[in-house]
Amino acid sequence: MTRLRRILSYEVSIATLLELAMWLAVPHLLIGFVWAFFHVEQVEQLHVQLQKLLPAGAEVAAYVEAAALWPVLLLLPPVCVP
């Protein structure tokens, strides 16, 4: 219990937490871009949906959205995406 209290009493700055979040985001996004490159059909479904809201940049937005949300797109069946 004292070991847990010692770990929980360690002070961490906001800058350190932001740096950790950015370092964790790099591999997540790299995996996401590779996944989106190989799953074009799901990116195309997102493109069709985004084209109604964002006609000028729907292709780029769909690719970035697929790269950022690739774990969700892995879990959801393709039927859930209209």
C-alpha positions in Angstrom: 0.0 0.0 0.0 2.9 2.4 0.7 4.3 1.8 -2.8 0.9 2.7 -4.3 0.7 5.9 -2.2 4.3 6.8 -3.3 3.4 6.3 -7.0 0.1 8.3 -6.7 1.8 11.1 -4.8 4.2 11.7 -7.7 3.6 15.2 -9.2 3.4 15.4 -13.0 3.2 18.7 -14.9 0.7 19.4 -17.6 3.5 19.8 -20.2 4.7 16.2 -19.4 1.2 14.9 -19.8 0.8 16.7 -23.2 4.1 15.4 -24.3 3.1 11.8 -23.4 -0.2 12.2 -25.2 1.6 13.4 -28.4 4.1 10.5 -28.3 1.3 8.0 -27.9 -0.7 9.6 -30.7 2.2 9.2 -33.3 2.0 5.3 -33.4 -1.8 5.4 -33.2 -2.0 7.7 -36.3 0.7 5.8 -38.2 -1.2 2.6 -37.7 -4.4 4.4 -38.6 -3.1 5.8 -41.9 -1.8 2.3 -42.9 -5.1 0.8 -42.0 -7.0 3.5 -44.0 -4.8 2.9 -47.0 -5.7 -0.8 -47.1 -9.4 -0.3 -46.3 -10.5 2.0 -49.1 -14.1 0.8 -49.1 -14.7 2.1 -45.6 -13.0 5.4 -46.3 -15.2 5.7 -49.3 -18.3 5.2 -47.1 -17.1 7.9 -44.8 -16.4 10.2 -47.9 -20.0 9.8 -49.1 -21.3 10.8 -45.6 -19.0 13.7 -45.3 -19.6 15.0 -48.8 -23.0 16.3 -47.7 -21.5 18.4 -44.9 -18.1 19.3 -46.3 -18.1 19.2 -50.1 -14.7 20.8 -50.6 -12.6 18.6 -48.3 -14.6 15.4 -47.9 -11.9 13.1 -49.2 -9.2 14.4 -46.9 -11.5 14.5 -43.9 -12.7 10.9 -44.6 -9.1 9.7 -44.7 -8.1 11.5 -41.5 -11.3 10.4 -39.8 -10.6 6.8 -40.7 -7.0 7.1 -39.5 -8.0 8.6 -36.2 -10.9 6.2 -35.5 -9.5 3.0 -36.9 -10.1 1.0 -33.7 -13.8 1.9 -33.8 -14.1 1.0 -37.5 -12.4 -2.4 -36.7 -15.1 -3.2 -34.1 -18.2 -2.0 -35.9 -19.5 -4.2 -38.7 -19.8 -2.5 -42.1 -23.6 -2.7 -41.8 -23.6 0.0 -39.1 -22.1 2.6 -41.5 -25.0 3.8 -43.7 
